[in-house]
Amino acid sequence: MTTSRRSGTNEHISTYGGVTKEYTALATWEGVFDVDLTNMWKVAITPIAGTFQLNETLTFVGSGATGTFIENPTGTIVFVKTAGTPAVNDTITGGTSLATATLNSITFQNGVSPVLECYTGSYADAITMAGTTANATYFRIIRPAPGNSHNGTPGGGGVVFTDNSVGTIVAAEAYCSIQDLILTESKSLAVGTVWCITGAANASYIGNICKSTNADIGDAGGIFVSHPSTGQKAINNLCYECKTQGIQTGGRNSITNYVYNNTVINCGTYGIRFQTNTGTTGVVVSTNNLCTGNGTDFAVFGGTMTITQTYCVSYDATADDWGGAGNHTGHTAVGYVDAANDNWHLANTDTQAIDLGTDLSADGVFAFDDDIDKETRIGTWDIGFDEYISTAVALSPTMSGNKFWNPM
């Protein structure tokens, strides 16, 4: 299985939620790990005296290395190395706190991926992710803790962030990944539940449920990629009942962004809108997306766009506006499990999205083979965020029992 939920190398897990968790504010975690991730270390220690302080200089007596203190989980410290190479049995001294400890072993060196694992609940909180030095190996992730994800429906538990600022998640850093959250936005001057701006090259937005209901600004939506950062991916998301568009992506200066296997439902103006500034160019690859009940399901705006759209479904005639294989238009009766109660998983009666998609498990840009529920896509793929799997499918050694039905 190739999951769409990418993991970083050398993940350092922090927890978010109530008072028993390490963090109760997204911005606090963001600030602590707003550093050079490619130079971050995590080591096991034996405390000697005192308590290290955030951002103080550390001296490693023995090796002569230095670093900047970041965090002190039980029995360990996390720091950014600034010079030299720390070694086992070094005595670590804090330049401000004068705290001391012995370095016992090295857990991770020369690169750490900070992960914020969130626990079930509804939180009035928001974050702007910006300022780290990251790459395809070491990057920041926000995701639910194991066992705390939603069930693919807006009311199905999970981690809910609600905000009334410009965006619940503002992504302005490369390679960051937002996974499996429920994001809502209601401020009148908001842009989107996820607002992706300059600096977010190669960021990914996977398995999220997004709704934006603000009343004033024209561009408010679910996932809003508004500036020229290339390589961004929106995959397996549900965007519904947004005031304008569910997903907007595009950019300028010939950048390329990717929109795979999303479902966009009942958004006021557009389902998925491809946009670039007048006089500039943008490239979008759109595959296996399902849009129904929106003002216009697929639309383009602005400058010159190169759109490769294949295996998409629309209620109106727009899915096929740019040619491409496998697009289906006029699908006014996609079969959902319980649309009246916001359950847009595919029902077994559907004939307009099931087995009409294309397999992306060997995609050259972002290969994956799961859906919003982390179920493995099998056979001919379905279009949209959900893979319907019949109870008649025989059990295989690589599949668990919940792969064979939509439990909603």
C-alpha positions in Angstrom: 0.0 0.0 0.0 1.2 3.5 -0.9 -0.5 5.9 1.5 -1.3 9.4 0.5 -0.5 10.4 4.0 3.2 10.9 3.6 5.4 10.6 6.7 8.6 12.5 7.3 12.0 11.0 8.1 12.9 10.9 11.8 9.5 12.0 13.0 9.4 13.8 16.4 5.9 13.6 17.7 4.3 16.4 19.8 0.7 16.2 21.1 -2.2 18.8 20.9 -5.5 18.9 22.7 -6.5 19.4 26.3 -4.5 20.2 29.3 -2.9 16.7 29.4 -1.3 17.3 26.0 2.0 19.1 25.3 0.4 21.9 23.3 -3.0 23.7 23.6 -2.3 26.3 20.9 -1.2 25.6 17.3 0.8 28.8 17.1 3.0 27.8 20.1 4.0 24.5 18.4 4.6 26.4 15.1 6.9 28.9 16.9 8.9 26.2 18.7 9.7 24.3 15.5 10.1 27.4 13.2 13.7 26.4 12.6 16.1 24.6 10.2 14.7 21.1 10.3 17.6 19.8 8.3 20.0 20.6 11.1 17.8 19.4 14.0 18.9 16.7 16.4 17.2 14.6 19.1 19.3 13.0 21.8 18.7 11.0 25.0 20.0 12.6 28.1 20.4 12.1 31.9 19.6 15.5 33.6 22.1 16.8 36.1 20.7 20.1 37.2 18.3 22.9 36.1 15.8 23.2 33.2 16.8 24.2 29.7 15.1 27.3 28.2 13.6 27.7 24.7 16.1 29.2 22.2 19.1 29.3 24.6 22.5 28.3 23.4 23.7 24.8 24.3 27.4 23.9 24.7 28.5 20.3 24.4 31.5 20.0 26.6 33.7 17.3 25.3 33.0 17.5 21.5 32.9 21.3 21.5 29.7 21.4 19.5 27.0 24.1 20.0 23.3 24.2 19.4 20.1 26.0 20.1 17.6 24.4 22.5 14.1 23.6 21.2 12.3 21.2 23.4 12.8 18.8 26.3 10.5 15.8 26.1 11.0 13.4 29.0 14.5 11.9 28.9 15.5 13.7 25.7 16.3 17.1 24.2 15.6 18.5 20.7 18.0 21.1 19.4 19.3 22.7 16.2 23.0 22.1 15.8 24.9 25.3 15.1 28.6 24.0 15.0 30.6 20.9 15.5 29.3 17.4 16.0 27.8 16.4 19.4 29.0 13.1 20.9 27.9 10.5 23.4 29.1 11.4 26.9 29.2 15.1 26.2 28.1 17.3 29.1 25.4 19.7 27.8 25.3 23.2 29.4 22.6 25.8 28.8 24.0 29.3 28.3 21.1 31.1 30.0 19.6 28.6 32.4 23.0 27.0 33.3 21.1 23.7 33.3 23.3 20.6 32.7 22.8 17.1 31.4 24.8 14.1 30.0 24.3 13.1 26.4 23.6 9.3 26.5 22.7 8.4 22.9 21.8 10.0 19.6 18.2 9.3 18.5 18.2 11.5 15.3 20.9 13.6 13.8 21.1 16.1 10.9 17.4 16.2 10.3 14.0 15.8 12.1 10.4 16.0 10.9 8.2 17.6 13.6 4.7 16.2 13.8 1.8 17.6 15.7 -0.6 14.8 16.5 -4.0 16.1 17.5 -6.7 14.5 19.7 -10.4 14.4 19.1 -12.2 17.6 19.9 -13.5 20.9 18.5 -10.9 23.7 18.8 -11.2 27.5 18.1 -7.6 27.7 16.8 -5.6 28.6 13.7 -2.0 28.5 12.5 0.3 30.1 9.9 3.0 27.7 9.0 6.0 29.7 7.8 9.7 30.1 8.2 11.2 26.6 8.5 14.0 25.2 6.4 12.5 22.0 5.1 12.9 19.6 2.2 11.2 16.4 0.8 12.8 14.4 3.6 12.3 16.6 6.7 9.1 18.6 6.9 6.3 19.5 9.3 3.0 17.6 9.5 -0.3 18.2 11.3 -2.5 15.2 11.6 -4.8 13.4 14.1 -3.3 11.1 16.7 -3.9 7.4 15.9 -7.5 6.5 16.5 -8.6 10.2 16.4 -9.4 10.7 12.7 -12.8 11.6 11.3 -14.9 8.9 9.5 -15.1 10.8 6.2 -18.2 12.8 7.2 -18.4 16.3 8.7 -20.2 15.1 11.8 -18.1 11.9 12.2 -15.9 12.8 15.1 -12.2 13.6 14.6 -10.2 16.8 15.0 -12.2 20.0 14.2 -10.5 23.4 13.9 -12.8 26.4 13.6 -11.5 29.9 13.1 -12.7 33.4 12.2 -9.5 34.9 10.7 -8.1 34.8 7.2 -7.7 31.1 7.2 -7.8 28.2 9.6 -4.6 26.8 8.2 -2.3 29.3 6.3 0.4 27.3 4.5 3.4 29.4 3.7 6.2 26.9 4.0 7.6 24.2 1.7 6.7 20.6 2.0 4.3 21.0 4.9 1.5 18.5 5.1 -2.1 18.9 6.5 -3.8 15.6 6.9 -7.2 14.3 8.0 -8.5 17.4 9.8 -12.0 19.0 9.7 -11.6 22.7 9.0 -14.3 25.3 9.1 -14.1 29.1 8.6 -16.8 31.7 9.2 -15.1 35.2 9.2 -16.5 37.6 6.7 -13.0 38.5 5.4 -11.6 34.9 5.3 -10.1 33.4 2.2 -10.3 29.7 2.8 -10.1 27.0 5.5 -6.7 26.2 4.0 -5.0 29.2 2.4 -1.8 28.4 0.6 0.4 31.4 -0.1 3.9 32.2 -1.3 6.4 29.7 0.1 4.2 26.6 0.2 6.0 24.8 -2.7 5.4 21.0 -2.6 3.0 21.2 0.3 0.2 18.6 0.5 -3.4 18.7 1.7 -4.7 15.2 2.2 -7.9 13.7 3.5 -9.3 16.9 5.0 -13.0 18.0 5.2 -13.4 21.7 4.5 -16.3 24.2 4.8 -16.2 28.0 4.5 -19.5 29.9 5.1 -18.4 33.5 5.4 -20.6 36.1 3.9 -18.6 38.9 2.3 -15.4 38.2 0.4 -15.7 36.8 -3.1 -12.9 34.3 -3.0 -13.7 32.4 0.2 -13.5 28.7 -0.1 -12.2 25.4 1.1 -8.7 24.9 -0.2 -7.4 28.1 -1.8 -4.0 28.0 -3.5 -3.5 31.7 -4.3 0.1 32.4 -5.0 3.0 31.0 -7.1 4.2 28.0 -5.2 4.7 24.9 -7.4 4.1 21.2 -6.7 1.2 21.5 -4.3 -1.2 18.6 -4.0 -4.8 18.4 -2.9 -5.8 14.7 -2.6 -8.7 12.8 -1.1 -10.4 15.9 0.3 -14.1 16.7 0.8 -15.0 20.4 0.3 -18.7 21.2 0.8 -21.1 24.1 1.1 -18.3 26.7 0.7 -19.5 30.2 -0.1 -17.6 30.4 -3.4 -15.3 27.6 -4.5 -14.5 24.3 -2.9 -10.9 24.2 -4.3 -9.0 26.9 -6.2 -5.6 26.1 -7.6 -3.4 27.4 -10.3 -0.7 30.0 -9.9 1.6 31.8 -12.3 5.0 31.7 -13.9 4.3 28.2 -15.3 4.1 26.4 -12.0 2.3 23.1 -11.8 -0.1 22.0 -9.1 -2.1 18.8 -8.7 -5.7 18.0 -7.7 -6.5 14.2 -7.4 -9.5 12.3 -6.1 -11.4 15.2 -4.4 -15.1 15.5 -3.9 -16.6 19.0 -4.0 -20.3 19.4 -3.2 -22.8 22.3 -3.1 -20.4 25.2 -3.2 -22.0 28.5 -4.1 -20.1 29.7 -7.2 -17.5 27.1 -8.3 -16.6 23.5 -7.4 -13.0 23.5 -8.6 -11.6 26.7 -10.1 -8.3 26.9 -12.0 -6.9 30.5 -11.7 -3.8 32.4 -12.7 -3.2 36.2 -12.9 -3.9 38.0 -16.1 -0.8 38.0 -18.3 0.7 34.9 -16.6 0.5 31.2 -17.1 -0.3 28.3 -14.8 -0.5 24.5 -15.1 -2.9 22.2 -13.3 -3.2 18.4 -13.4 -6.8 17.4 -12.4 -7.6 13.7 -12.1 -10.5 11.7 -10.6 -12.3 14.7 -9.2 -16.1 14.6 -8.5 -18.0 17.9 -8.5 -21.8 18.0 -8.1 -24.3 20.7 -7.1 -22.0 23.6 -7.3 -22.7 26.9 -9.1 -20.3 25.8 -11.8 -18.5 22.5 -11.2 -15.2 23.3 -13.1 -14.1 26.8 -14.2 -11.1 28.7 -15.3 -10.2 32.4 -14.6 -7.4 34.8 -15.3 -4.5 34.3 -17.6 -3.3 31.4 -19.7 -3.9 28.0 -18.1 -2.7 24.6 -19.3 -5.2 22.2 -17.8 -4.8 18.5 -18.0 -8.1 17.1 -16.8 -9.0 13.4 -17.0 -11.5 11.1 -15.3 -13.6 13.8 -13.7 -17.3 14.0 -13.1 -19.6 17.1 -13.2 -23.3 17.7 -12.7 -23.1 20.3 -15.4 -21.2 20.1 -18.7 -17.8 21.5 -17.5 -15.8 18.4 -16.6 -15.0 18.0 -20.3 -14.2 21.6 -21.1 -10.5 20.9 -21.6 -10.9 17.5 -23.4 -8.9 14.6 -21.8 -9.8 11.0 -21.4 -12.6 9.6 -19.2 -14.4 12.8 -18.2 -18.2 12.5 -17.6 -20.7 15.3 -17.7 -24.4 15.7 -16.8 -24.2 13.3 -13.9 -27.1 14.6 -12.0 -27.7 11.5 -9.9 -24.5 10.4 -8.3 -25.4 7.9 -5.7 -24.4 9.0 -2.2 -25.0 7.1 1.1 -27.0 9.9 2.7 -26.5 13.3 1.1 -29.2 14.9 3.2 -27.1 14.3 6.3 -23.7 15.2 4.7 -22.6 11.6 4.0 -21.1 11.7 0.5 -19.5 8.3 0.5 -20.6 6.4 -2.6 -23.6 4.1 -2.3 -23.7 0.7 -3.8 -26.4 1.9 -6.2 -24.1 4.5 -7.8 -23.4 4.2 -11.5 -21.7 7.6 -12.2 -18.5 7.5 -10.2 -17.8 3.9 -9.1 -15.2 2.2 -11.4 -15.0 5.2 -13.7 -11.6 6.6 -12.5 -8.0 5.9 -13.3 -5.4 4.2 -11.2 -2.8 6.6 -9.7 -0.9 4.1 -7.7 2.0 4.5 -10.1 1.6 8.2 -10.7 5.0 9.8 -11.5 4.4 12.8 -9.3 2.5 11.5 -6.2 1.7 7.8 -6.2 -1.0 6.6 -3.7 -3.7 4.0 -3.5 -6.0 4.9 -0.5 -9.1 7.1 -0.1 -10.3 9.5 2.6 -11.0 6.7 5.0 -7.5 5.2 4.5 -9.1 2.3 2.7 -7.1 0.7 -0.1 -8.4 1.5 -3.6 -8.8 -1.8 -5.5 -9.7 -2.8 -9.1 -10.8 0.1 -11.3 -10.7 3.2 -9.2 -13.7 5.3 -8.2 -13.9 9.0 -8.9 -13.8 11.3 -5.9 -12.6 11.0 -2.3 -14.2 7.7 -1.5 -13.6 4.2 -2.8 -16.7 2.0 -2.7 -15.7 -1.6 -2.0 -18.4 -4.3 -2.2 -19.0 -6.8 0.6 -18.9 -9.4 -2.2 -15.1 -8.9 -2.6 -13.3 -11.9 -1.3 -11.0 -11.4 1.7 -7.3 -11.3 0.8 -4.4 -11.6 3.2 -3.5 -8.0 2.7 -6.9 -6.5 3.4 -8.6 -6.0 6.7 -12.3 -6.5 7.2 -13.3 -2.9 7.0 -12.1 -2.7 3.3 -15.3 -4.3 2.0 -18.0 -1.8 2.7 -18.8 1.8 3.3 -19.7 1.8 7.0 -21.6 5.0 6.8 
